[in-house]
Amino acid sequence: MFRAEAEAASESARRDVQGRQLHELVQVLKNCRSDFWLDRLDGIEAADIRTVDDLQQLPFTTKADLRDNYPWGMLAVPRSLTVRAHASSGTSGRPTIVAYTSRDVTLFAEVVARSLVCAGARSEDVLHVAYGYGLFTGGLGLHYGGEKLGATVIPASGGNTELQLQLLTDLRADGLAATPSFAMLLAERAAHQGLTGLNVRYLVCGAEPWSEGFRGKLEAAWTELAGHPVIARDIYGLSEVIGPGVAMECAESPGSLHVFDDHFLPEILDPETDKRVPDGQRGELVLTTVTKEALPVVRYRTGDVTALQRGTCACGRTHPRIARIEGRTDDMLIVRGVNVFPREIETVLLEAEELNGAYAIVVDRRETMVSLDIHAEVAGTVPPEGLADHLRHRLTSRLRVTPRVTLHPEDTLPRTAVGKVKRVYERLDDTDPLGLPRSD
């Protein structure tokens, strides 16, 4: 562990600290100069907020709040005390701006360093960071976390796969931090070049939804390249909360992510009723930052669907854990009146060993009745006979909607070398959103 006294603390000790932190947070927000916080917390007294159970007395915050108070309206400190700002993409040309004090930057590095250790990183490692640098929090977040750990960090950023592979090979990187889609793209290009004997032991992947099936293919591809087992672990975060490092899968127990709840308090709510659901039941993840200075959030609605579980993990950490994100409340597709999550489609596709993991979902809106087209690549040049029909039946059974399934030779579908992969497209006219050649 990177910070054992926090990561292995007893539940009672953790609750005592969290109660104090939450009380102090409300005091700070009540006394800051932000009109937003003065209005949002009107009628709430800090003296009444003493334990984590009192969270339910507090109002929610949302991404819309950040946009409505663009750029600095939600700051809890004078803007002059901030040392950095990041942004996530927004609608109508207005991004979501988040700011950090010097202490926030240190906190950011701390939770990412914890995350790296969860994945098996060590201070003597070479860490290759292939997340994008700049306004996106991924690149700088993993960079500062790697340096906090004591690793040698290679700030490769995204794109330029040839240079990436040269650096991974020549500098003998132990860890690769990248989106899962870009990690797979690098593996594909490395295999095409005949590269072997890479030093990589672990992949730290986030910023995109990815399934257990994709993990299996990703680990198999990198294990083949390295000649030894390579693990891929999920890192979770969002810029509005801090960036990557809110939660992390450990090497010992993949499938759930440790939430660093000495900094981020998790709740799981029924998105319909806003009531907490029992541990183990799916709902919307809501987070409260209790140690951030510049731009704390209270009961922030992430829109991510997951479930909470408690108890000591096999790795010894005692943080509550969230299941890997199953989808978002706002990325659900409605096809002929049926709710469809893209993750469900990926789960079915990646159960097929004949596929290589590249796929695209096209929602065809050219007719009154919306239809669903699924495109996937096979691991080779010729799709096996009957596979498209088999996948269509499997998808119909799971989704309760019958999609069209088209299989393609490898390297046919668009790839993403920079930023987050795009999986879902809309078709509104005869222009193919995937840019594929006409088959007629």
TORSELO-75172 format. One record per residue (C-alpha): residue in one letter; residue number from 0; x, y, z. Coordinates in nm, 4 decimals. Layout:
% TORSELO-75172
a  NUM  X  Y  Z;
...
This chain:
% TORSELO-75172
m  0  0.0000  0.0000  0.0000;
f  1  0.1069  0.3575  -0.0551;
r  2  -0.0590  0.4976  0.2599;
a  3  -0.1394  0.1988  0.4809;
e  4  -0.2677  0.4022  0.7773;
a  5  -0.5474  0.5354  0.5560;
e  6  -0.5999  0.2426  0.3209;
a  7  -0.6262  -0.0197  0.5959;
a  8  -0.7976  0.1876  0.8678;
s  9  -1.0860  0.0347  1.0611;
e  10  -1.4387  0.1332  0.9656;
s  11  -1.4967  0.3078  1.2998;
a  12  -1.1773  0.5112  1.2690;
r  13  -1.2671  0.6034  0.9118;
r  14  -1.6183  0.7140  1.0094;
d  15  -1.4817  0.9387  1.2856;
v  16  -1.2499  1.1139  1.0412;
q  17  -1.5187  1.1412  0.7741;
g  18  -1.7647  1.2995  1.0169;
r  19  -1.5132  1.5682  1.1109;
q  20  -1.4193  1.6271  0.7495;
l  21  -1.7819  1.6621  0.6411;
h  22  -1.8599  1.9061  0.9222;
e  23  -1.5552  2.1180  0.8318;
l  24  -1.6487  2.1128  0.4623;
v  25  -1.9944  2.2531  0.5328;
q  26  -1.8416  2.5206  0.7579;
v  27  -1.6028  2.6248  0.4824;
l  28  -1.8743  2.6395  0.2170;
k  29  -2.1092  2.8352  0.4434;
n  30  -1.8351  3.0934  0.5033;
c  31  -1.6942  3.1229  0.1507;
r  32  -1.7713  3.4074  -0.0869;
s  33  -1.9481  3.1952  -0.3479;
d  34  -2.3089  3.3000  -0.4073;
f  35  -2.3707  2.9496  -0.5377;
w  36  -2.2762  2.7795  -0.2116;
l  37  -2.4476  3.0391  0.0059;
d  38  -2.7686  2.9803  -0.1846;
r  39  -2.7350  2.6008  -0.2137;
l  40  -2.6695  2.5548  0.1592;
d  41  -2.9247  2.8089  0.2756;
g  42  -3.1054  2.6721  0.5796;
i  43  -2.8390  2.4129  0.6580;
e  44  -2.6259  2.4607  0.9674;
a  45  -2.2769  2.3121  0.9955;
a  46  -2.3551  2.2223  1.3587;
d  47  -2.6163  1.9751  1.2315;
i  48  -2.3687  1.7918  1.0060;
r  49  -2.1553  1.5730  1.2313;
t  50  -2.1450  1.2217  1.0833;
v  51  -2.1525  1.0611  0.7400;
d  52  -2.5152  0.9694  0.8076;
d  53  -2.5913  1.3423  0.7892;
l  54  -2.4928  1.3460  0.4218;
q  55  -2.8563  1.2855  0.3339;
q  56  -2.9471  1.6283  0.4728;
l  57  -2.7299  1.7973  0.2086;
p  58  -2.8393  1.8982  -0.1431;
f  59  -2.7064  1.7495  -0.4656;
t  60  -2.4700  1.9160  -0.7096;
t  61  -2.4589  1.8363  -1.0798;
k  62  -2.2568  1.9033  -1.3916;
a  63  -2.5212  2.1580  -1.4886;
d  64  -2.4291  2.3572  -1.1767;
l  65  -2.0705  2.3853  -1.2990;
r  66  -2.1847  2.4993  -1.6404;
d  67  -2.4384  2.7447  -1.5042;
n  68  -2.1707  2.8998  -1.2798;
y  69  -1.8989  2.9034  -1.5477;
p  70  -1.6152  2.9695  -1.5056;
w  71  -1.5380  3.0424  -1.1383;
g  72  -1.8768  3.0666  -0.9656;
m  73  -1.8402  2.7463  -0.7608;
l  74  -1.4945  2.8235  -0.6233;
a  75  -1.4740  2.7952  -0.2452;
v  76  -1.1491  2.9949  -0.2310;
p  77  -1.0390  3.3197  -0.3977;
r  78  -0.9347  3.2545  -0.7565;
s  79  -0.5896  3.3936  -0.6693;
l  80  -0.5252  3.0872  -0.4517;
t  81  -0.5711  2.8425  -0.7397;
v  82  -0.2662  2.7124  -0.9233;
r  83  -0.4226  2.5063  -1.2020;
a  84  -0.7442  2.4615  -1.3987;
h  85  -0.8584  2.1669  -1.6057;
a  86  -1.1654  2.1353  -1.8253;
s  87  -1.3870  1.8681  -1.9682;
s  88  -1.5775  1.9061  -2.2920;
g  89  -1.9161  2.0714  -2.2703;
t  90  -2.2223  2.1498  -2.4783;
s  91  -2.2717  2.4703  -2.6796;
g  92  -1.8987  2.5392  -2.6673;
r  93  -1.8947  2.5837  -2.2897;
p  94  -1.6601  2.3421  -2.1095;
t  95  -1.6751  2.2403  -1.7455;
i  96  -1.3948  2.4227  -1.5623;
v  97  -1.2405  2.2741  -1.2472;
a  98  -0.9690  2.4410  -1.0410;
y  99  -0.7042  2.3258  -0.7937;
t  100  -0.5093  2.4838  -0.5120;
s  101  -0.1540  2.3720  -0.4431;
r  102  -0.2878  2.1355  -0.1768;
d  103  -0.5423  1.9962  -0.4243;
v  104  -0.2624  1.9174  -0.6706;
t  105  -0.0787  1.7314  -0.3917;
l  106  -0.3987  1.5406  -0.3076;
f  107  -0.4456  1.4540  -0.6769;
a  108  -0.0947  1.3087  -0.6937;
e  109  -0.1502  1.1188  -0.3680;
v  110  -0.4646  0.9328  -0.4788;
v  111  -0.3145  0.8491  -0.8185;
a  112  -0.0003  0.7150  -0.6485;
r  113  -0.2262  0.4951  -0.4335;
s  114  -0.4007  0.3800  -0.7495;
l  115  -0.0757  0.2862  -0.9186;
v  116  0.0336  0.0805  -0.6177;
c  117  -0.3053  -0.0932  -0.6284;
a  118  -0.2203  -0.2087  -0.9809;
g  119  0.1191  -0.3405  -0.8730;
a  120  0.3398  -0.0393  -0.9450;
r  121  0.6649  0.0149  -0.7541;
s  122  0.8804  0.3207  -0.6972;
e  123  1.1601  0.1811  -0.9132;
d  124  0.9308  0.1360  -1.2165;
v  125  0.9290  0.3142  -1.5505;
l  126  0.5726  0.4357  -1.6090;
h  127  0.4703  0.5160  -1.9667;
v  128  0.1791  0.7638  -1.9632;
a  129  -0.0151  0.7587  -2.2904;
y  130  -0.3165  0.9550  -2.1736;
g  131  -0.3607  1.2941  -2.3365;
y  132  -0.1942  1.5878  -2.1632;
g  133  -0.3514  1.9320  -2.1400;
l  134  -0.6998  2.0286  -2.0242;
f  135  -0.7948  1.6598  -1.9886;
t  136  -0.7022  1.5410  -1.6373;
g  137  -0.5723  1.1986  -1.7413;
g  138  -0.2196  1.2752  -1.8591;
l  139  -0.1109  1.5161  -1.5869;
g  140  -0.2992  1.3167  -1.3233;
l  141  -0.1100  0.9946  -1.3939;
h  142  0.2117  1.1916  -1.4456;
y  143  0.2069  1.3587  -1.1044;
g  144  0.0910  1.0363  -0.9394;
g  145  0.3790  0.8442  -1.0931;
e  146  0.6282  1.1034  -0.9736;
k  147  0.4712  1.1004  -0.6256;
l  148  0.5278  0.7248  -0.6184;
g  149  0.8907  0.7778  -0.7204;
a  150  0.8618  0.6131  -1.0619;
t  151  1.0379  0.7351  -1.3755;
v  152  0.7524  0.8843  -1.5792;
i  153  0.7542  0.8958  -1.9594;
p  154  0.5089  1.1705  -2.0674;
a  155  0.4262  1.0151  -2.4049;
s  156  0.0703  1.1540  -2.4294;
g  157  -0.1608  1.0126  -2.7005;
g  158  -0.1110  0.9386  -3.0680;
n  159  0.2087  0.8578  -3.2613;
t  160  0.1936  0.4820  -3.2121;
e  161  0.5320  0.4197  -3.3757;
l  162  0.7129  0.6438  -3.1267;
q  163  0.5073  0.5018  -2.8393;
l  164  0.6163  0.1478  -2.9231;
q  165  0.9787  0.2534  -2.9608;
l  166  0.9727  0.4186  -2.6177;
l  167  0.7951  0.1235  -2.4557;
t  168  1.0591  -0.1081  -2.5996;
d  169  1.3748  0.0983  -2.5522;
l  170  1.2955  0.2430  -2.2094;
r  171  1.1690  -0.0927  -2.0779;
a  172  0.8455  0.0444  -1.9326;
d  173  0.7032  -0.1597  -1.6453;
g  174  0.3606  0.0039  -1.6583;
l  175  0.1435  0.1574  -1.9283;
a  176  -0.1265  0.4110  -1.8420;
a  177  -0.3691  0.4595  -2.1314;
t  178  -0.7301  0.4353  -2.2343;
p  179  -0.8207  0.0688  -2.2887;
s  180  -0.8850  0.1306  -2.6581;
f  181  -0.5421  0.2892  -2.7097;
a  182  -0.3724  0.0135  -2.5093;
m  183  -0.5354  -0.2364  -2.7461;
l  184  -0.4330  -0.0331  -3.0507;
l  185  -0.0711  -0.0344  -2.9296;
a  186  -0.0878  -0.4105  -2.8783;
e  187  -0.2247  -0.4599  -3.2307;
r  188  0.0485  -0.2455  -3.3867;
a  189  0.3175  -0.4151  -3.1789;
a  190  0.1952  -0.7575  -3.2907;
h  191  0.1972  -0.6456  -3.6555;
q  192  0.5589  -0.5350  -3.6125;
g  193  0.6529  -0.8659  -3.4560;
l  194  0.7647  -0.7056  -3.1286;
t  195  0.8259  -0.9446  -2.8398;
g  196  0.9825  -0.9396  -2.4970;
l  197  0.8260  -0.6146  -2.3773;
n  198  0.8812  -0.5412  -2.0104;
v  199  0.5269  -0.4252  -1.9248;
r  200  0.3689  -0.5922  -1.6183;
y  201  0.0525  -0.3879  -1.5710;
l  202  -0.1852  -0.1594  -1.7577;
v  203  -0.3713  0.1244  -1.5832;
c  204  -0.6761  0.1859  -1.8008;
g  205  -0.9597  0.4332  -1.7609;
a  206  -1.1507  0.7270  -1.9119;
e  207  -1.3683  0.4866  -2.1160;
p  208  -1.6165  0.2111  -2.0314;
w  209  -1.4680  -0.1342  -2.0892;
s  210  -1.5981  -0.4778  -2.0061;
e  211  -1.4519  -0.7930  -1.8537;
g  212  -1.4449  -0.9412  -2.2024;
f  213  -1.2313  -0.6528  -2.3263;
r  214  -1.0032  -0.6938  -2.0244;
g  215  -0.9480  -1.0579  -2.1169;
k  216  -0.8534  -0.9732  -2.4742;
l  217  -0.6320  -0.6846  -2.3635;
e  218  -0.4439  -0.8915  -2.1074;
a  219  -0.4021  -1.1782  -2.3544;
a  220  -0.2631  -0.9442  -2.6206;
w  221  -0.0074  -0.7855  -2.3864;
t  222  0.0850  -1.1162  -2.2249;
e  223  0.1690  -1.2459  -2.5727;
l  224  0.3881  -0.9419  -2.6386;
a  225  0.5659  -0.9574  -2.3031;
g  226  0.6084  -1.3326  -2.2663;
h  227  0.4861  -1.3083  -1.9053;
p  228  0.1484  -1.2343  -1.7406;
v  229  0.0296  -0.8745  -1.7820;
i  230  -0.2684  -0.7449  -1.5836;
a  231  -0.5042  -0.4628  -1.6807;
r  232  -0.6700  -0.2673  -1.4013;
d  233  -0.9431  -0.0053  -1.4083;
i  234  -0.8840  0.3451  -1.2703;
y  235  -1.1905  0.5602  -1.2099;
g  236  -1.2318  0.9324  -1.1757;
l  237  -1.3941  1.2383  -1.3217;
s  238  -1.2654  1.5901  -1.3527;
e  239  -1.5503  1.7403  -1.1514;
v  240  -1.4409  1.5368  -0.8490;
i  241  -1.0629  1.5513  -0.9021;
g  242  -0.9703  1.3428  -1.2082;
p  243  -0.8403  0.9834  -1.2133;
g  244  -0.7715  0.8370  -0.8712;
v  245  -1.1154  0.8469  -0.7115;
a  246  -1.1223  0.4662  -0.7144;
m  247  -0.8977  0.1858  -0.8376;
e  248  -0.8987  -0.1891  -0.8937;
c  249  -0.6284  -0.3755  -0.7077;
a  250  -0.4077  -0.6451  -0.8535;
e  251  -0.5457  -0.9079  -0.6148;
s  252  -0.9231  -0.8670  -0.6686;
p  253  -1.0234  -0.7295  -1.0092;
g  254  -1.3908  -0.6603  -1.0611;
s  255  -1.4382  -0.3891  -0.8003;
l  256  -1.2607  -0.0615  -0.7307;
h  257  -1.1434  0.0759  -0.3966;
v  258  -1.2953  0.4204  -0.3322;
f  259  -1.0492  0.6351  -0.1391;
d  260  -1.3174  0.7435  0.1034;
d  261  -1.0876  0.9436  0.3282;
h  262  -1.1188  1.1966  0.0435;
f  263  -1.4320  1.0976  -0.1528;
l  264  -1.7514  0.9817  0.0203;
p  265  -1.9550  0.7442  -0.1984;
e  266  -2.3296  0.6883  -0.1993;
i  267  -2.5392  0.4716  -0.4321;
l  268  -2.8857  0.6116  -0.5016;
d  269  -3.1906  0.5013  -0.6914;
p  270  -3.1935  0.7609  -0.9732;
e  271  -3.5733  0.7564  -0.9775;
t  272  -3.6328  0.8187  -0.6050;
d  273  -3.2972  0.9683  -0.4958;
k  274  -3.3021  0.7247  -0.2023;
r  275  -3.0015  0.5155  -0.1008;
v  276  -3.0105  0.1560  -0.2143;
p  277  -2.8783  -0.1407  -0.0122;
d  278  -2.5146  -0.2422  -0.0584;
g  279  -2.4800  -0.4692  -0.3591;
q  280  -2.7736  -0.3131  -0.5449;
r  281  -2.7170  -0.1084  -0.8582;
g  282  -2.7806  0.2640  -0.8645;
e  283  -2.6238  0.5996  -0.9438;
l  284  -2.2889  0.6824  -0.7852;
v  285  -2.2922  1.0091  -0.5889;
l  286  -1.9667  1.1526  -0.4505;
t  287  -1.8768  1.4180  -0.1927;
t  288  -1.5232  1.5586  -0.1754;
v  289  -1.4279  1.6221  0.1868;
t  290  -1.0666  1.7373  0.1455;
k  291  -1.0623  1.9471  -0.1733;
e  292  -1.0095  2.3199  -0.1321;
a  293  -1.0658  2.5057  -0.4575;
l  294  -1.3744  2.3377  -0.5961;
p  295  -1.5296  2.0830  -0.3601;
v  296  -1.8552  1.9148  -0.4603;
v  297  -2.1334  1.7971  -0.2314;
r  298  -2.3310  1.4878  -0.3286;
y  299  -2.2194  1.5177  -0.6898;
r  300  -2.4364  1.3116  -0.9250;
t  301  -2.1895  1.1285  -1.1471;
g  302  -2.4497  0.9583  -1.3664;
d  303  -2.2441  0.6372  -1.3421;
v  304  -2.4284  0.3141  -1.2629;
t  305  -2.2600  0.0802  -1.0149;
a  306  -2.3049  -0.0962  -0.6789;
l  307  -2.1282  -0.0616  -0.3428;
q  308  -1.9748  -0.3354  -0.1316;
r  309  -1.7929  -0.3240  0.1997;
g  310  -1.5477  -0.5372  0.3925;
t  311  -1.1749  -0.6015  0.3868;
c  312  -1.0394  -0.6929  0.0436;
a  313  -0.7920  -0.9730  -0.0184;
c  314  -0.5300  -0.7005  -0.0687;
g  315  -0.5863  -0.5789  0.2899;
r  316  -0.7499  -0.2487  0.1994;
t  317  -1.0645  -0.1630  0.3920;
h  318  -1.2109  0.1059  0.1683;
p  319  -1.5614  0.0440  0.0348;
r  320  -1.5549  -0.0783  -0.3227;
i  321  -1.7681  -0.0027  -0.6243;
a  322  -1.8423  -0.2532  -0.8969;
r  323  -1.6961  -0.1628  -1.2331;
i  324  -1.9153  0.0981  -1.3989;
e  325  -2.1967  -0.0709  -1.5901;
g  326  -2.3081  0.2334  -1.7842;
r  327  -2.4332  0.5859  -1.7387;
t  328  -2.7788  0.7093  -1.6645;
d  329  -2.7339  0.9484  -1.9585;
d  330  -2.5741  0.7152  -2.2180;
m  331  -2.8667  0.4767  -2.2253;
l  332  -3.0030  0.4281  -2.5755;
i  333  -3.3768  0.3963  -2.6298;
v  334  -3.4415  0.1685  -2.9269;
r  335  -3.8073  0.1011  -3.0078;
g  336  -3.9040  0.1770  -2.6510;
v  337  -3.6384  -0.0521  -2.4986;
n  338  -3.3562  0.0789  -2.2784;
v  339  -3.0170  -0.0388  -2.4072;
f  340  -2.6785  0.0255  -2.2432;
p  341  -2.3744  0.0095  -2.4766;
r  342  -2.1884  -0.1939  -2.2121;
e  343  -2.4407  -0.4774  -2.2565;
i  344  -2.3560  -0.4920  -2.6252;
e  345  -1.9825  -0.5007  -2.5573;
t  346  -2.0259  -0.7810  -2.3053;
v  347  -2.1886  -1.0043  -2.5682;
l  348  -1.9407  -0.9167  -2.8443;
l  349  -1.6323  -0.9833  -2.6366;
e  350  -1.7543  -1.3236  -2.5261;
a  351  -1.6849  -1.4314  -2.8849;
e  352  -1.3229  -1.5448  -2.9170;
e  353  -1.3405  -1.4934  -3.2933;
l  354  -1.3657  -1.1144  -3.2478;
n  355  -1.0678  -0.8889  -3.1766;
g  356  -1.2405  -0.6286  -2.9553;
a  357  -1.2975  -0.3500  -3.2092;
y  358  -1.6637  -0.2618  -3.2535;
a  359  -1.9018  0.0249  -3.3232;
i  360  -2.2702  0.0829  -3.2495;
v  361  -2.4778  0.2790  -3.4993;
v  362  -2.8232  0.4049  -3.4033;
d  363  -3.0014  0.4377  -3.7374;
r  364  -3.2619  0.7152  -3.7191;
r  365  -3.3408  0.7404  -4.0898;
e  366  -3.6808  0.5778  -4.0459;
t  367  -3.9611  0.6395  -3.7965;
m  368  -3.8692  0.3172  -3.6186;
v  369  -3.5141  0.3462  -3.4868;
s  370  -3.2905  0.0476  -3.5594;
l  371  -2.9593  -0.0707  -3.4201;
d  372  -2.6566  -0.1680  -3.6300;
i  373  -2.3649  -0.3459  -3.4649;
h  374  -2.0295  -0.3573  -3.6464;
a  375  -1.7458  -0.5739  -3.5162;
e  376  -1.4080  -0.6939  -3.6384;
v  377  -1.2954  -1.0535  -3.6486;
a  378  -0.9451  -1.1630  -3.5575;
g  379  -0.8482  -1.2308  -3.9143;
t  380  -0.9660  -1.1552  -4.2658;
v  381  -1.2712  -1.3809  -4.3105;
p  382  -1.5662  -1.3847  -4.0660;
p  383  -1.6505  -1.7415  -3.9588;
e  384  -1.9689  -1.8747  -4.1141;
g  385  -2.2719  -1.8349  -3.8900;
l  386  -2.1029  -1.6033  -3.6385;
a  387  -2.3093  -1.2962  -3.7303;
d  388  -2.6334  -1.4908  -3.6829;
h  389  -2.5119  -1.6315  -3.3509;
l  390  -2.4242  -1.2846  -3.2237;
r  391  -2.7559  -1.1423  -3.3401;
h  392  -2.9437  -1.4100  -3.1443;
r  393  -2.7299  -1.3521  -2.8341;
l  394  -2.7785  -0.9753  -2.8534;
t  395  -3.1526  -1.0102  -2.9070;
s  396  -3.1797  -1.2323  -2.6019;
r  397  -2.9898  -0.9860  -2.3827;
l  398  -3.1202  -0.6558  -2.5171;
r  399  -3.4776  -0.7497  -2.6146;
v  400  -3.4106  -0.5664  -2.9406;
t  401  -3.3004  -0.7356  -3.2637;
p  402  -2.9983  -0.5561  -3.4132;
r  403  -2.8327  -0.5952  -3.7506;
v  404  -2.4856  -0.7432  -3.7074;
t  405  -2.2113  -0.6851  -3.9636;
l  406  -1.8686  -0.8444  -3.9272;
h  407  -1.5565  -0.6979  -4.0859;
p  408  -1.1946  -0.8041  -4.1386;
e  409  -0.9484  -0.6693  -3.8832;
d  410  -0.8326  -0.3054  -3.9200;
t  411  -1.1578  -0.2011  -4.0892;
l  412  -1.3309  0.0081  -3.8210;
p  413  -1.2107  0.3542  -3.7082;
r  414  -0.9411  0.3609  -3.4401;
t  415  -0.8820  0.6300  -3.1776;
a  416  -0.5191  0.7235  -3.1119;
v  417  -0.5904  1.0408  -2.9129;
g  418  -0.8607  1.0920  -2.6513;
k  419  -1.1531  0.8687  -2.5674;
v  420  -1.2713  0.6050  -2.8103;
k  421  -1.6044  0.6648  -2.9811;
r  422  -1.8291  0.3587  -2.9740;
v  423  -2.1763  0.4971  -3.0442;
y  424  -2.2683  0.6786  -3.3668;
e  425  -2.5935  0.8137  -3.5061;
r  426  -2.7013  0.7794  -3.8682;
l  427  -2.9407  1.0508  -3.9833;
d  428  -2.8974  1.0291  -4.3629;
d  429  -2.7275  0.8133  -4.6259;
t  430  -2.3803  0.9174  -4.5107;
d  431  -2.2136  0.6283  -4.3273;
p  432  -2.0937  0.7696  -3.9901;
l  433  -1.8165  0.5060  -3.9817;
g  434  -1.6818  0.6063  -4.3223;
l  435  -1.6863  0.2464  -4.4447;
p  436  -1.6786  0.1713  -4.8204;
r  437  -2.0131  0.0864  -4.9781;
s  438  -2.0722  -0.2854  -5.0153;
d  439  -2.2977  -0.2576  -5.3221;
